[in-house]
């Protein structure tokens, strides 16, 4: 239905609004504040065969700053880089939320520790690829690439994907033999709820083989929808290594634990003054300037948060994503410290130094508490491999037998953990209630527990309108765990809720389901702050006068708020704008209709240039979804697509697949073409970035605990 309800008028886009809003304490907590600022995305150790593989001398791409050698002459040629740094294996990753990067890091470590390869890790966006035609026959390339949205490459893989799949040969060589010397392995991550499941790795594989590249082993395809990514990865990589080791005449060697860092307790009370291991251009500490709740349902919270960018180095464009670097909640920090015998030592100052002399990934000196709170993914789901690793370091015989058994027995592990939402420390408490303490060295935990990574959110404000501020929209993840008294709490969204409540956010529930976070530096009159980074996106509002169709459910409407906000401001400034039609789905109008009070104001400004249709799935006995509204507006959609319009879809995987199917049906019926031709039409739109789909994984985060 078209929006026609009475709502508060949208605030005027005057000079003060366009300039943005404006809007942090103390010495005993200053060390925690510094550590909070230093929450880092660092490499995760690889666990294999009951042994722990350390970072060792693994060389990473230029973004990681571990390789001291320069490629010289400003060249970004990957082959030249490998030659100058004596690398014979490169593991590329195309990753949106961290899963592909994690697996690439594990493969790089295993190749080095298990087979003696001189490996390096490479972000696909860091290099040029014209030199791949000179890739030596005695070297190995491994590609780990995610497909997101409806079969699209990740942001950091877009340039490589466009290059390698170009129908016109991108190399100065014969089309059929350009890559004949390259030997490679390939692994894709995708979601089978989408029609173009793992399309990226399939298309890359097809293009490379067409140019003569030689695949070693089958292309792996991991299905995120099955919830068993770790097991699928283990099965694929064992088969891959068997083929690679035979083809390259590699000898497998014994793997022993060699810690990548040394932890020393110190008498010093002086903590690291380093703000962040990232470059200053990547992560900034931004104060919250405004927060409020968007739901009226007492059982659910959705927060709108605005950050003041005035004294930061952050800038963004409409459609970009914001990476939020969370901390772990107090209750889980306590649980983890207790489980590994560190609770009494939590405030002891420690020094952490890499054993290979490289730059530390955790600012040091620090404390046990700070490492666990800000740097380790302690709330992630317990891993079968990790239990095998810990079994090698426990001293209690019962602990050792139980952990070893669960690590080896896949079925027993799944029976003990499926649908129970255990993290590592919680599972240890469940396994050993009478003695839930495993005194594992911190070096082992640092090399085995994944690092705490940022969670990414679509930015819900226009950079044209809110020049000095940035907004995000997040549903707080909190669910009761069946047959228990426990609740599952998303790490980042509850962190955002905690900060919002500290700022006095209006309309937010303060129930007993909340978890608390220790936030340093907050005193009377100070504003909570958030470590964040902007990530560029291809999800851009069309800059012409074409008709824009936006389809979103729940917080999937966030980027569309920014799109509409921007065109409203452009019209107020006297600029011509194209038509916009928004199809939005939520449960009930009175409970979770996000930004309900704003849309009427936008419509008053844009007039007939903006129409909105809302589907309420739980308001009446008959459930209504956005697909139903699309069918009702079939002619509007067909005319938009026929006239070079743009379609944007943002929401969960099931909705995205349903929308794609509905659009194909609409095209087929209105234009009297076959479904195959309709699918080809949408495929052409996708290739030209006129049909873009985002998944729920991007809206929230890479791990189970959002």
N, C-alpha and C positions, 0 to 999 in steps of 0.2 A: 504494500500500500504506500501511497505517496504521503510524505509527512505533512500533516496539516494541523497539528495540535498547537495550542498556545504555549509558548516557551519564552524564557527570558531572552532578551535581545542580545545578540553577540556583541561583545565589547568593541568599541570603535577602534579602528587601526590608525590611531593618531601617532605623531612622532614619538611620544613617550612609550607607547606600546611597542613600536618597532625597535626602539632602542633597547628594550629588554628590561627585566627587573634587576634589582640589586639585593643584596642581602648583606668563629670557631674558637688551649687553655693550659697547661699546668705542668709542674716539673716532675713530680713523682710518676706521672703518667706519660711524660714526654717520650720515654723509650717505647711505650706501646703505640703512641701516635706515630712515631717514626716507622715502627714495624708495620703498622696498618698501612702506611703509605707505600710500603715496599712489597705488598702482596704481588707475587710475580707469577708469570706463566713460565715454568721451567720444565726441563725434560724429565720424563718419567722413566724409571728403570724397567728393564725387561726381565720378566720371570720366565724361565724355561727349564723344563725337565727336573723340577725340584731343586734347581740351582739358581742363584741370583747372578745376573750379568750386570756388571757395573758400567758406568759411562766410559771409564778408561780414557783413551786418547781419541775417541770418536770425534770426527771433525764435522761441524755443522755449517750450514750456509751462512752468508754474510750477516743476515739478520740476527743470528745468535751470537755473533762476535767471538766464537771460539777458535776460528782459524786465523792464526797470526799472519799467514802469508797472504799477500795481495795478488790478485790476478794480473796486476800490472796494466798500465795504459788505460785504466778505466773500463776494461773489457768485462762484459758480463757473460761471456761465452762459457757454458758449463763444461765443455770438453777441455778448453784451455785451463779452466780452474782445476779440474781433476788432474791434469798433467802436471801443473806447477806444484800441486800439493800432494802428489804421489798417492792418489786415490784410485782404486780399481773397482769400486762399487759406489753408485750413487742411488739413494732412495729418495725419490720425489714424492711430495704430498700436495694434494689439493684438498683443503679442509675448511669447513665453514664453522663448525662448533668444537673441533678438537679431536673427534674420533679418529679420523684418517691420520692426523698428525701423531697421535698416540701410537697407532699401529706401525706407522713408518719409523718412529723412533725405536720401537721394539725390534723391528726387522734389522735396522742398522746396527743395533747392539748385538743381536744374535749373529749376524753375518761376521762381525768382528770377533766376538768371543768364542763362537762355536766353530767357525771355519777359517779364521785368520784373515778375513778380507779387510782391506784398508777402506773403510766405509766413510761416507759423508752423507749428511741429511740435507735436502734442498727444498726450500719453499719454491713452488713453481713460478711464483711471481718475481723471483729474485734474479732470474737469468734470461739471456737471449738464447734462441734455439736454432739459429741458422747453422751453427757448427755441429749439430747432431749428425749430419751426413758424414762427418769425420770421426764418429764415435768408434774407438778402437775395438777390434774383435775380441781382445783379451780382457775387456772390462764388462761390467754388468750394470744395467739400469733396472730399477724396480719402481713402478708407478703405483701409488696408493691414492685413489681419487674418489671423492664422494660425488654423488648426484643429489642435488637438492631441488626443492620446488618440483616441477613436473619434468624432471630429466635434464636440469640445467647444471652447468659447471659451477663450482664454488667461486667466490669472488677472486680468490688468489690464483685460480686455475683458468680463469676466463681467457687471458691472453694466450696462454699455451694451447688451450683447446681450439681457439679460433685459428691459430697458426697451423696446428698439426692436421686439422680437419678441412683446411682450405682445399677446395676442389682443384685449384691451380697449384701445381707443385710449389711449395714454399722454398725448395732448395735449388741451388744451381747445379742440378744433376738430373739424370733421367728419372722420370716419374716412378718407374718400376723398380729401380735399384738404388734410390737415394739413401736408404737406410739398411742396405743389405749386410753391413758389417755389425749392426747393433743386435745384441742379444739382451732380452729383457723379460721381466715377469710383471704381471699386472694384477691388481686387486681393486675391486670396486665396492663401495658402500652405498646402499640405496634403500628404498622402502617400496615393497611390492604393492602397497596400496595405490601407487601411482601407475598410470598406463606406461610411462617411459621409465620403468624400473632399471636402474643402473645404466641408463643410456650413455652417460659420459664415458665410463670405462669401455663400454662396448664400441662406441664410435671411435675412441682413441685407438683401441686395439685394431679395429677394422682399417683405419687410416694408416697405421704404422705397418701392418702386414702388407697392405697394398703397395707400400714403398719398399718392401723387401725385408723388414725387420723380422728377427727370428724369436718367437715366443718360447720361453723355457717353462714348460709345465702349463697346466690349464689356467685360464683367467679366473680368478676368484671373484665371487659375487656374494657379498654379505647382506642379509636382509634385516634391516633395523626393526621391522614390524614384528619379527619373531621373538625379540627380546633375548636372543642367545648369541650375541655378537662375538663374545669371547670364544665360545666353543667352535663357531664357524671359522674364526680366524686361526685357531690352533690347528684345525683339520687341514685348512688350505695351506698354511705355511709349511707344514711337515711334508706335504706332497711337493710343494714348490722347491724346498731345499733339497729333496732327494734328486730331482731332475737337475737343478743347478749344480749340485756338487759333482754329479756324474759328468755333466757337460763341460765343466770348468776344471775337472780333476782336483777337486778340493778334498782335503782330508779332515774329517771331523776330529776334534780334539776335546780333551776333558775340560770341562768348565768348572772353575772354582770361584768362590766368592772373593772379589777384590773390591772393597768399598770405594766409591767414587769420592768420598770425603772423609775427613777425620774430625771427630767431635771431641773437644777438650773443655772441661769445666775450668773456669777462671775465678780468681778472687776479685776481679774488677767489677765495678758497678757501672762502668761507662759503657753504654750501648752504641751501636752503629749510628752514625749521623747521616749515613747514606739514605737519601729519600727513596730511591727505587733502583733496582738493577736494570730497569728499562731506560732507554734514552728519554730525555725530557719531552720529546715530541710525541711519545706514545701514551704515557699514563699521566693523568693530572688528578689532583685532589680538588674536587668541586663542591662548594657548599650547597646544601639544599635551600632553595629560596621560597618554595611553596609546595604544599602537599594537601591533598584532600581525597576522601573516599568517593568511589563511583557506584557502589552497590548499596542497596537498602536492605538486602537479605542479611539477617544477623548471623547466618552460618557461613557466609563467604565474604571475603574482602577483595576489593580491587583498588589499587592505589594509583593516583596520578601524582607524579613527582616532577618538579621543575628544578633544574640546577642553574646556578649562577655562573656564567662562563667569564665574567668580567676580568678576573685576576688569574685566569688560566691561559694555557696556550692552545685551548681547544677551539676548533671551528668545525662546522658541519654543513652539509647540504641536505635539502629536503629529500627524504628517502633513505638516508644513511642509517647505520645501526650503532647502538651504544653498547660497549662492553662494560659490564659492571663486575668489579673485583670484590667478591663478598668475603666475609669472615665466617668462621664456624660458630654455631650457637654455644652458649655457656655449658648447657647440659651435655652436649656431645664432646666438648673439649674435656670436661671433667671425666666423662666415661672413658675416653681414649687414654688419658693420662693414667687413670686408675687401672685400666686393663693391661698396661705395659709397665706398671710399677714406677711411674714417673710423677705421681701426684705430689709426693712430698718434696720433689726436686723442681717443681714447676717454675719457681722464680729464680733458680740458680742461673747465673750468667754463663753462657757457653760460647765457644769459638768454633765455627764450622769452616773448614778450609778444604777445597778440592785437592785430591791427592796428585793430580796431574799438573798443578800450578795454574790452572785456568781461572777465569773470573768466577767468584762464588755466585751461586744462584739464589742463595739465601743471605741477606745482609747480616753481617756478623761484626762484633759480638751481639748475641741475642739471648733468648731464654727458651727453655723447653716449652713453656706455655705458648710463647709467641710463635714458635715453629708449628705447633699443632693447630693453633687458632687461625693463623693467616696463610699457611703454606701447604698444608696437606689436605687431600680430599677425603676426610675422615667420615663423611656422611654418605659416600657412594656405596653402591651395593657390594656386599662381600664377594670376593673372588675365590674360586676354587684353586687357581694357581697360587694365590697369595697364601692360602692355608698350607700348601705344600712347602712354600719357602719358610714360613714361620716354624714349621715342624723341625727344620734343620737347626734351629737356634734355641728351642726351649729345653729346659733341663728336667722338668717333671715328666716322668715316663708316661703317665696317663695322657697328659697334654700331647706328647709326641705321637702316641699311637692313634689318638682320635683325629688329630689334624692330618696326619699322613693318610689315614683311611679315607677321610672326606676328600682330600686332595686327589686321590687316585680314583675314587668311585664316583663317577659322574651322576649316576642315578641316586645314590645315597645323598649326595650334596644337594641335588635339585629337590629331593623329597624334604630335606631339612630347611630349605630356604625359600622355595617358590611361594610367591604371594605373601611373604611375611616381612618384607622390607627391612631385612637386617643389614646394618652396616657392620664393619669388621669388629669394632669393640662390642657392639650389641650382641653379635653372634657369639663372641667369646664368653660374655656373661651368660648367655643361654646354654652354652655347652658345658661350662664349668661353674655352676652357681656356688659351689662350696669353696672354690679357689680360682676366681676369675682373674688371675694375674699372671701374665707372661712377660718375664723380664727380658725383653728383646732389646739389643743395643740400638740406640737412635740411628746409628749409621745404616743399619739394616732397614729400619722404617723409612728413612729418607730415600733409600734406593729402591723401595718396593711399593710403598703406598703412593698412588698417583698424586701429582701436584694439583693444588686447587687452581682451577682455570676460571677465566671470566665467563659470565653468562651474557648472551647477546639479546638485545631488545630492539625492536623497530622504534625509531624516534617518532614521536607523535606530534611534533611541532614543525612548523615551517621555518626554515632559516631566514627567509625573507621577512617574516612577521616577528619572530622572536629572536632577534639578532644577538641579544646578550644572554639568552637563556635557552635551555634545551629541555624537552619534556619526554618522559617515557610513561607507559601504561602497563601495569602488571597485575594479574590475578594472583593472589596469595595462595600458594599451594599448601593445603592442610587437609588431610584425609584420615578418618579413623581406619585403623588396620583391623580387618575382620577377625573376630574371635579373640581379640586382645583388648586390653585397656589402653593400648598405645596409639599415638597419632603419628602419621608421616608428615614431616615438615620440610618443605622445600627450603634449601639453604639461602639462596639469593632473594627469593620473594619475601621470605620472613625477615631477612635482614633489611630489606627495603621498608617493610611494614614497621619494624622497630625504629628505624630512623625517622620515618614519617610521623610516628606517634610522639617521638621526642621533640619534633618541631611543632607538635600540637595540631596534627592533621585533623580537619573537620570531617565527620561522617565515617570514621574508621572504628570498627568494633574492637573493644579491648576485652576479649574473653579469656577464659582459663586455658584455651588451646594455644595461647601465645607462647613463644620461646624467647628468652632474653639473649641479648648480645652485649658483651662488654665493649663499650665505645669510649675510647680515651679522649681526653681533651674537651669534654663537654662540661661547661660551667654555666652559671647564670648569664643569660643573654647571648650565649654562643649558639651557633648553628651547627648541626651535624654535617659531616662531610662524607663524600663518597669517592673512592678511587675509580676512575673511569677512563675509557679510551674510545675514540670514535673510529669506526671501521667503515670505509667507503663501500658503497653498494651500487649495483646496476639497476636497482628498483627506482627508477627516476620518472617523475611526472613528465609527460610529453610536453615539449616546449613549442608546439605548434597549436593550431586551432582545431585539431581533430577531437572527435568525441571520445571521452574517457569513460569506460565502464569499470567500476570498482566493485568487487565482490568480497565480502569479509564477514567472519563470524567471531563473536567474542572480542578478545583483544586484537584479533586480526583487523579490526577497524582502525588501529592506531596509525599506520602510515597514511590512511585515507583521510583521517582528520587533518593531517599535515597538508595533503594535497588540496583539500577543499579550502583550508585556511589560507593557503598560498594564492589560489585563484581568486578568492574573495578580496584579498588585499590588492591583487593586481587590478581587479575591476574598480575598486575604490580609487586606485591611482589613475584611472582613466584608460587602462590598457584593455585591448580586446582579448577575450578568453573563449575557449571552446566549451562545448556542452560537457556536463559531468552527470553521470547517473550512478548512484550508490545503492547496492543491494546489501543489506545488513541483516544478520541473524543473531538472535539472542533468545533467552528462555522466556522472560516475562517483561512487559513494558515497565512495570512498577518496581522491578527488582534489579535488573542488570542491563538496561538499555544505556550503553555507555555514551556519555556526553549528550544526553537527551536534551539538555537545556541549550546547547550550542547550535544544533542543526537548523532550528528555525531562524536564528540570526543569520547564518550563512545563506539561507534561502532568500531572506529579505534582501540581502546584498546582491546575490547572483541572479535573482529572479528566475526566469525560465531557463537559465543556463545550468541550473542545478535541480535535480530531482532525487528523492530518496525513497526507497521501498524497504520496509522492515518486516521480517519474518519472525514471529514469536512461536517457538517450538513447544512451549508448555503453558501457554496462556489459555488455550481452549482444548476441548476434547480432541479435536483434530489437530495434529501437529503440522506446522507449516515451516518449511525450510526455504533457504534462498533459491534452491533449484526450482521450487514451485513458482516463485516470483519471476524467475528468469523465463519460464515457459509462458507466463502471463504477458510478459513484455517482449515476446519473441520478435515482433516486427521492429521494435526500437533497437534491439540488439543487432538484428540482421542489417538494418540500415547503417548502424555505426560501423560494423565490420566491413561492410561493402564500401564504405567511404574512408577507408584507412584509419579506422578508429583503433584505440588501444584498450586492451583488457588486462586488469590487474586482479589477482586472486590472492588472498591472504587468510590463512586459517589452518585447521588441522588437515591431516592427510586424507581422511575419509571425505570431508567436504570438498577438498580440491579435486579428488577423482570424480565425485558426483557432478561437480560443476563442469568439468571437462566433457563428461558424457552428455550432459544436458546441452552444452553449447554445440556439440556435434549434431545432436538431434535437431536443434533449432535451425542450424545451417542446412541440414538435409531437407527438412520439411519446407522451409520458407523459400529455398532456392531450387528445390526439386533436384537435388544432387544426391549421389549415393553417400552412404556413411563413410566409405573409404575416401571419397573426394572431400568430405567435410573434415575428416581427420587430417588430410593433406593440407587443407586450408589452414587449420589451426597450427600445424607443424610449420608452415611457411611463416605464420605470424610469430611463432615462438623463435624461429631462426632470426627474424628481423627485430626481436625484442619488443614486439607489439602485443605479445601474450606472455605475461610473466606470472609465475606462481610461487608463493612462499609457503613453506611448511611450518607446522607448529613447533618443530625442533628449533627453528631459527627464532621464533617468537620468544622462546624461553631459554633453553640452555642445552648443553651437551650431555649432562648427566641426569640420572633419575631424580636426584634431589634438586629441583629448580630453585 
